[in-house]
Amino acid sequence: MEFMVFDKWNVNIQVNDPGLKRYINLSPVLVPKTGGKYVKTRFWRNKNNIVERLINKLMIPGHRGKKHKTTSGHMSGKSQKVYDIVENAFKIIEEKTKKNPVEVFIRALENAAPREEIISIEYGGARYPQAVECAPQRRIDIVLRQFVQGSYQKSFNKKINMTEALADEIIKAYNLDQTSTAIAKKLELERQSDSSR
């Protein structure tokens, strides 16, 4: 018997991006909440199922720039609340696209993961931007963060709720829509990298 994510959706999905194949874990789990059982160091994150990593990122989405967003009240770290948000978002994705929402999520990850980024190097007392390739695990971390922060930004103090915002963000990234926060950030980052070669 094969387990399905949330006991609804199959995870027999082929990852098309060869760089991300080793880092997107699609091992079948009934409840994507292992409590980090397999994560011994920060480099073992890819042992967690990718849906569980999204759930964990929703609990603590990280900082935006210099602003400390982790202390905001709407990011409570309540796992059941976040679990419900992701499950309901996947239901909305299934209704809108008529496809397996886990597959839509994987394609959205592949579309929105940045290939290059900018670091700052100091040379003779002056700082210069330098384009570098983005490591595969960092690509996934960045895109998960963009999905979550974009969703919170669209739903906080607005009429749209978090579930709809997350579903909308994933669908837009799947369709390569530039109104998606993740796609917009990726294009901006790659444009900056291109100019600082």
C-alpha positions in Angstrom: 0.0 0.0 0.0 1.3 3.4 -1.0 1.0 6.5 1.3 -0.3 9.7 -0.2 0.3 13.2 1.0 -2.6 14.2 3.2 -4.1 10.8 2.3 -5.3 12.4 -1.0 -2.5 13.1 -3.5 0.0 10.9 -5.1 3.7 11.7 -5.0 4.9 9.6 -7.9 6.1 12.7 -9.7 9.2 13.2 -11.9 11.4 16.2 -11.1 12.4 17.8 -14.5 15.1 20.1 -13.3 18.3 17.9 -13.1 19.9 20.3 -10.6 17.1 20.0 -8.1 16.3 16.3 -8.5 18.5 15.2 -5.5 17.1 18.0 -3.3 13.4 17.6 -3.7 12.3 14.7 -1.6 9.1 13.1 -2.7 9.1 10.1 -0.4 5.5 9.1 0.4 4.2 10.3 3.8 0.7 10.1 5.1 1.1 13.1 7.5 3.9 15.5 6.4 5.1 16.1 10.0 8.1 14.1 11.1 9.3 16.7 13.6 12.7 16.8 11.9 13.3 13.1 12.6 15.8 12.8 9.7 17.3 16.2 9.9 20.6 15.9 11.8 22.4 19.0 10.4 21.3 21.9 8.3 22.5 20.1 5.2 20.1 17.2 5.8 17.0 19.4 5.1 16.5 17.6 1.8 15.7 14.4 3.7 12.4 16.0 4.7 9.4 15.7 2.3 9.1 18.9 0.2 5.5 19.5 1.4 6.7 19.3 5.1 9.4 21.8 4.3 6.7 24.2 3.0 4.8 23.6 6.2 7.9 24.3 8.3 8.6 27.5 6.3 5.1 28.7 6.9 5.7 28.5 10.7 8.8 30.6 10.5 9.1 32.4 7.2 12.4 34.2 7.9 13.3 37.9 7.7 12.6 40.3 4.9 15.6 42.5 4.4 16.5 44.1 7.8 13.0 43.7 9.2 12.5 41.0 11.8 9.4 39.3 10.5 9.7 36.2 12.6 8.3 38.0 15.7 5.1 39.0 13.9 1.9 37.7 15.6 0.4 36.0 12.5 3.3 33.6 12.3 2.5 31.6 15.4 4.3 28.3 14.7 1.1 26.4 15.4 1.7 23.3 13.3 -2.0 22.2 13.1 -3.0 25.7 11.8 -0.3 25.7 9.2 -1.0 22.0 8.2 -4.7 23.0 7.5 -3.5 26.1 5.5 -1.4 23.9 3.2 -4.0 21.1 2.8 -6.8 23.7 2.0 -4.4 25.5 -0.4 -3.7 22.2 -2.2 -7.5 21.6 -2.5 -7.9 25.1 -4.1 -5.1 24.3 -6.5 -6.7 21.0 -7.5 -10.1 22.8 -8.1 -8.5 25.5 -10.2 -6.0 23.5 -12.3 -7.7 20.0 -12.3 -4.3 18.5 -11.7 -2.4 16.9 -8.8 -1.6 19.9 -6.5 1.7 18.3 -5.4 2.8 18.1 -9.1 1.7 21.8 -9.6 3.7 22.7 -6.5 6.9 20.9 -7.8 6.6 22.6 -11.2 6.1 26.0 -9.5 9.3 25.3 -7.4 11.2 24.5 -10.6 10.0 27.6 -12.4 10.6 30.0 -9.5 14.0 28.8 -8.3 16.7 31.4 -9.2 19.8 30.1 -11.0 22.1 33.0 -10.2 22.4 35.5 -7.4 24.7 38.4 -6.4 27.4 38.5 -3.8 29.4 41.6 -2.8 33.2 41.4 -3.2 35.6 44.0 -1.8 38.5 45.0 -4.0 40.8 47.9 -3.1 38.4 49.4 -0.6 35.5 49.4 -2.9 32.6 46.9 -3.0 31.5 45.4 -6.3 28.6 43.1 -7.1 29.6 39.7 -8.4 27.2 37.2 -10.1 27.5 33.6 -8.8 25.6 30.4 -9.4 23.1 29.5 -6.8 23.5 26.1 -5.0 20.6 23.7 -5.5 19.6 23.5 -1.9 19.7 27.3 -1.5 17.5 27.6 -4.7 14.8 25.6 -3.0 15.2 27.5 0.3 14.9 30.8 -1.5 11.8 29.8 -3.5 10.0 28.4 -0.5 10.7 31.6 1.4 9.4 33.7 -1.5 6.2 31.7 -1.7 5.5 32.1 2.0 6.5 35.7 2.3 4.6 36.7 -0.9 1.5 34.9 0.5 1.7 36.5 3.9 2.2 39.9 2.2 -0.9 39.4 0.1 -3.1 38.2 3.0 -2.0 40.3 6.0 -4.7 42.9 6.8 -6.4 42.2 3.5 -9.7 40.5 2.5 -8.0 37.5 0.9 -7.1 34.8 3.4 -3.8 33.0 3.7 -5.0 29.7 2.2 -6.2 31.5 -1.0 -3.0 33.6 -1.1 -0.7 30.6 -0.9 -2.7 28.7 -3.6 -2.7 31.8 -5.8 1.1 32.2 -5.4 1.8 28.6 -6.3 -0.6 28.6 -9.3 1.0 31.9 -10.6 4.5 30.4 -10.3 3.3 27.3 -12.1 2.0 29.4 -14.9 5.2 31.6 -15.0 3.0 34.7 -14.2 5.1 37.7 -13.3 2.6 38.9 -10.7 3.8 36.0 -8.5 6.3 37.3 -5.9 8.7 34.4 -6.4 8.8 34.7 -10.2 9.2 38.5 -10.0 12.1 38.2 -7.5 13.7 35.5 -9.6 13.6 37.6 -12.7 14.9 40.7 -10.9 17.8 38.7 -9.3 18.8 37.1 -12.6 18.6 40.5 -14.4 20.9 42.0 -11.7 23.3 39.1 -12.0 23.4 39.4 -15.8 24.4 43.1 -15.5 27.2 42.4 -12.9 29.2 39.8 -14.8 
